[in-house]
Amino acid sequence: MKFAIMVNEGVYQHQSTDSAYQFAKAAIEKGHEVPRIFFYHDGVYNASSLTEPPQDDRNIVSRWQKLAKEHNIDMVVCIAAALRRGIKESNLAEGFRISGLGQLVEAGIQADRLVVFGD
């Protein structure tokens, strides 16, 4: 099965981000495909290179980067939501790219399921 994932919540404010990551990881481990993850609303903070968690905490941005690199996942950040929150190319973490809502629509069409995490 092919899953597209949409993340709508920020990095450390809500359980949704951790749940989305764990879902994507588990789906891949079970042999499913996750070709694209779309970050929208406060979810765009998952792509900020300025995030610096304490050493004893999980580094959510780094986890996304590693998962994407290992499994060739397209990590798309909504341009409108990103700009509203100060996320630009200059502070975008490696492995993420900025694009429009068309990428979300395309992911939903091409996937068997679109799974949304967060409000």
C-alpha positions as CSV (number, residue, x, y, z in Angstrom):
1,M,0.0,0.0,0.0
2,K,1.1,3.5,-0.7
3,F,0.7,6.2,2.0
4,A,0.9,9.9,1.7
5,I,1.3,11.7,5.1
6,M,0.3,15.2,6.1
7,V,1.7,16.7,9.3
8,N,-0.1,19.8,10.7
9,E,1.5,20.3,14.1
10,G,4.7,21.8,15.3
11,V,7.8,19.9,16.4
12,Y,7.5,19.7,20.2
13,Q,4.0,21.2,20.9
14,H,1.9,18.2,20.0
15,Q,2.0,14.4,19.9
16,S,1.0,14.4,16.2
17,T,4.5,14.9,15.0
18,D,5.8,11.9,16.9
19,S,2.8,9.8,15.8
20,A,3.3,10.8,12.1
21,Y,7.0,9.8,12.3
22,Q,6.3,6.5,14.1
23,F,3.5,5.7,11.6
24,A,5.8,6.4,8.6
25,K,8.6,4.3,10.1
26,A,6.2,1.4,10.9
27,A,4.6,1.5,7.5
28,I,8.0,1.3,5.7
29,E,9.1,-1.5,8.0
30,K,6.0,-3.5,7.0
31,G,6.8,-3.1,3.3
32,H,4.5,-0.2,2.5
33,E,5.6,2.9,0.5
34,V,5.6,6.5,1.8
35,P,6.6,8.5,-1.2
36,R,5.8,12.0,0.2
37,I,5.2,13.7,3.5
38,F,3.6,17.1,3.4
39,F,4.1,19.6,6.2
40,Y,1.3,22.2,6.6
41,H,0.2,24.8,9.1
42,D,2.5,24.6,12.2
43,G,3.9,21.3,10.8
44,V,6.3,23.5,8.7
45,Y,8.3,23.9,11.9
46,N,9.4,20.3,11.4
47,A,11.6,21.6,8.6
48,S,13.4,24.4,10.4
49,S,17.2,24.2,10.5
50,L,17.0,26.5,13.6
51,T,15.6,23.9,15.8
52,E,18.0,22.9,18.6
53,P,16.6,20.5,21.2
54,P,18.5,19.7,24.4
55,Q,21.0,16.9,24.1
56,D,18.9,14.5,26.1
57,D,15.7,15.1,24.0
58,R,14.8,13.6,20.7
59,N,15.8,15.6,17.6
60,I,12.6,15.5,15.5
61,V,14.0,17.4,12.5
62,S,17.0,15.1,12.4
63,R,14.7,12.0,12.6
64,W,12.7,13.2,9.6
65,Q,15.9,13.9,7.6
66,K,17.3,10.4,8.3
67,L,14.0,8.7,7.4
68,A,13.7,10.6,4.2
69,K,17.3,10.0,3.2
70,E,17.2,6.2,3.9
71,H,13.8,5.7,2.2
72,N,13.8,8.3,-0.6
73,I,10.8,10.2,0.8
74,D,9.9,13.6,-0.7
75,M,9.6,16.0,2.3
76,V,7.5,18.9,1.1
77,V,6.8,22.1,3.1
78,C,3.9,24.3,2.2
79,I,5.2,27.6,0.9
80,A,2.4,29.8,2.2
81,A,2.4,28.2,5.7
82,A,6.2,28.4,5.8
83,L,6.5,32.0,4.9
84,R,3.8,33.0,7.5
85,R,6.0,31.3,10.1
86,G,9.4,32.6,9.0
87,I,10.6,29.4,7.3
88,K,12.5,30.2,4.1
89,E,15.0,28.5,1.9
90,S,17.8,30.1,4.0
91,N,16.7,28.3,7.2
92,L,15.1,25.1,5.7
93,A,16.7,21.9,7.0
94,E,18.5,19.7,4.5
95,G,16.2,17.1,2.9
96,F,13.1,19.3,2.9
97,R,11.8,21.4,0.0
98,I,9.3,24.2,-0.2
99,S,6.4,23.9,-2.7
100,G,2.7,24.5,-3.0
101,L,-0.5,22.7,-2.1
102,G,-0.5,21.1,-5.5
103,Q,2.1,18.7,-4.1
104,L,-0.4,17.6,-1.4
105,V,-3.1,17.1,-4.0
106,E,-0.8,15.1,-6.2
107,A,0.3,12.9,-3.2
108,G,-3.4,12.3,-2.3
109,I,-4.2,11.2,-5.9
110,Q,-1.2,8.9,-6.3
111,A,-1.4,7.3,-2.8
112,D,-3.9,4.6,-1.7
113,R,-4.4,6.6,1.6
114,L,-3.7,10.1,2.8
115,V,-3.1,10.0,6.5
116,V,-3.4,13.3,8.4
117,F,-1.8,14.0,11.7
118,G,-2.9,17.0,13.7
119,D,-5.8,19.5,13.3
